[in-house]
Amino acid sequence: MTRSDQVFSPSEAARALGISAKALRLYEQRGLVTPIRGANGWRHYGREQMARLREIVALRTLGLSLAQIAAVLSGRSHDLDKALAEHQTRLEGSLTGLLDAIERVRVWRNDLSEGRAPDLTDLAAGQPAVSLTLPWPWNGETFALKRLAPVTYLVGPLGSGKTRLAMALAEALGGAFAGLDRVAPEAMSAGVAHELQWLLEDGATDSPALRAVLASMVRDDERVGTIDLVEEGLDEATQLALGGWLQRRSEGDMPLVVMTRSNAVLDLEAVSAGHAILFCPPNHSVPFEVLAVAGSPGYESVSNCLGTPEARARTAGMVVRMS
């Protein structure tokens, strides 16, 4: 078989493209690509399908919604120009942070060359480290958040204390905590309206729950947003769209600490570079960061805490009451 004749199974195609199998299925469901069906009904992808998928992945990297991608693939360039402008703004924001980090390193090296000990209190490229005393149910241990990522996913089993940790982080960061009692704003800001439109184009269902959680994450006061169970009240399509929206966030965006137990929101196969996963163990040992790499410490524990939207719906409303 020549290279041009090569066909890929869904898992092979996802691996070759660097995306998750879940994302591949979503592109098919939205009609962006049509796989070849064999005589046995199994899906596979030939040269044309893989070329189309590479275009989709490239456009997704630029931050386009699935509706915008469909428009671009059908020949409408306006959506692409708008997305490129927004992507340029995000890159310029990232560049500013990178230039600040380069200058900081230059100062440190200069201090060393002159025999002075450099101030290494902030090694996180401008992102502040946060240290706090862990609340109950911990035993007052000290916890340090080494870096403040564009998105920090906070995960843990029921009763692990993750909600109390989220509240403590919000206080230590001078941020805003959005609990499950959040309500949709009567009037949306321009920023919230813009991001809501992106989510709706990506397949989300408009609802008060979505508007409430989005308002807690897109803030004019630029306070760090810490959100309790972000998927609460959202259907599967909305959770998938929200997961994609979170993946778009990069350096320069307001950092978010997002608590979740949904594998639609946190797709371990598609965690964006620079994002973080914080795990709260069930035995109330100190929380720790987990790499989104199968086999790394804590990966299986995080995976076991995540469930499908359907499974999450069955356990909705469960509350662990600690005496």
PyMOL commands that set and color helices and strands:
alter all, ss='L'
color gray80, all
select helices_A, chain A and resi 3-5+10-17+21-29+47-61+66-73+78-113+162-172+190-201+208-217+236-247+299-305+309-314
alter helices_A, ss='H'
color red, helices_A
select strands_A, chain A and resi 36-37+43-44+130-133+142-145+151-155+176-178+225-227+256-259+276-279+288-290
alter strands_A, ss='S'
color yellow, strands_A
deselect
rebuild
show_as cartoon
